[in-house]
């Protein structure tokens, strides 16, 4: 499965990595904003504002349980350029600069699943 996920294009590679390592729901990951991402060393976490049952929660990240997610999020933040992204900006943007949609995610998931079968 790791090989199949590795074949996904950005930003889907990081989305699938977070989904796999954290168990978050797809909608929760797609709704993440940079203000919800804490990447301070030893305090890495994701704030889920719109959880399934309406209760906000925090998903703890770390170098042991979620190493690829932490590395990927740090790299994504660096890739945004010299200035840090604004807290209200969506983390995952498509190659057109728009928010990644559920349809786009499902399309890429089908491609990853097909690659995993072969």
Phi, psi and omega in degrees: 000322179301321180294319180294316178297322180297339180278351181288143179283160174295146358271005186294328177304312180291321178300311180296325178296313179297316178302316183290316185282332186253336185079011178294158176280154182303315180298325179294319180290316181294335179275356182298138174243159184300333176291344179269354185255115177254120183237021175294136182306127180083356181227031183290131181196163174237131178267122179258108183276322185251067180286163185305316184262016174082000180259122178298144178216168178241131177260117182280133176249163177185168184291342181268307185277327186225052186296321182289323178297314180298311179299317181296318179293321177296318179295320179296320178295316178297322183293342179289351177110187184296319181275138179293144178295150179292149182302329183276351182288140177291140182290315188255113178246146177287176178292349176267359179086009177258164179299137178295130182267163175298321179297316178297319179295317180294323177298313180293325178298319178298320178294319179295317179297320178295319178295327180290329180290322182280000000 
